[in-house]
Amino acid sequence: MKTTLVIAIALVVGSAWAVKAADEKDAKEQRQQDKKVQSEKAKRAPDEGTSLTGSLIKRNVRRAGEITDSSSQVLVLDRDAIERSGASDLKQVLIRRGIH
């Protein structure tokens, strides 16, 4: 009985040691792969330019018509522009401006 218990404990300890060794090997390989990826990124980084863009720039715009100094087209339709168009609803205003 004691011999069986000793053999069972030896198997459990041996199995645990083998699993630990395999995990350490996998962790070492992962660290090496991570280092390789980081070094490749570091090599590419100086070649790539860095650009900074801003999309929300506060401005005081108090005019009707197209605003061309923005990142995308903006059309301001104020009350006077709508009345001058002679349209009766928003759909007609957009059609007459060539938007719809």
N, C-alpha and C positions, 0 to 999 in steps of 0.2 A: 504494500500500500504506500509506504514511504517512497519507494522508488518511482512509482507512478506519479505521485505528487511532485517529486523533484523534476521528473521529465516534463510534466505539464507546465511547471513554473519556468523551466528552461525554454520551452517552446514559446510561451507567452513573452518572456523577456527577449528572446531572439527575434520574434516577430516584431515587437515594438522597436527594437534596435534597427531592424531592416527598414521599417516604415520611416523612422526618423532619418536614416541615412538617405533614403530616396527623396524625402522632402527637402533635405539640405541640398542635395544635388540639383533638384528642380529650382530651388531658390537661387542657387549660385548661377545657374544658366539664365534665369530671368534677370538677375542683376547685370550679367554680362551683356545680354540683349538690350537692356535699358541703356547701358553706357554707350553701346554702339549707336543706338538711335539718337541719343543726345549729342554724340560727337558728329553725326551726320547733320543734325539740325544746326549745330554750331558752325559747321563748314558752310552751310547754305545761307545762314543769317546775314552775313555781311553783303552778299550779292543782292538780296532782296531789299527794296526800299521801303521805308515806313512812311505812310501818309496819314494825315489827320484831317478828318472832315467834320464839318459841323452842319447840322440840318436845322437847328432851331436858333435863328439869329433874330433877336427882337428888333423890329424896325417900325417906325411911324409911317405908315402908308395911308395917305388920305387922297387917293385919286382913283378914277375909274379907268377901266381898260386892262390890258395885259401887263403883268409885271414880269419883265424879262431878266432881272438880275437875281433870280432865285434858282434853286436847284431843280425845280420843276415848274411847269407852266401854271400860273395862277391868274385867274380872270376875276376881276372885281366887278360885280354888277350892283350898282347902287340904285336908289329909287329913281334918280333922274335918267339913268341909262334904260331902265325898264319902261318908264313913261315915254321916252323918246322912241323906243322900238315900236310902240303901238300894239304890243302883244297883250292878250287878255289873260294869259296864264304863263306859268313857268316853262311849260313845254314849248310854247310858241317862241318865247324869248331864246331858249336854247337852240331851237331850229333856225331862227333868224341869225343867230351868231355863228351858226355852223358847228355847233357842239354836239347836238343830238343826232 
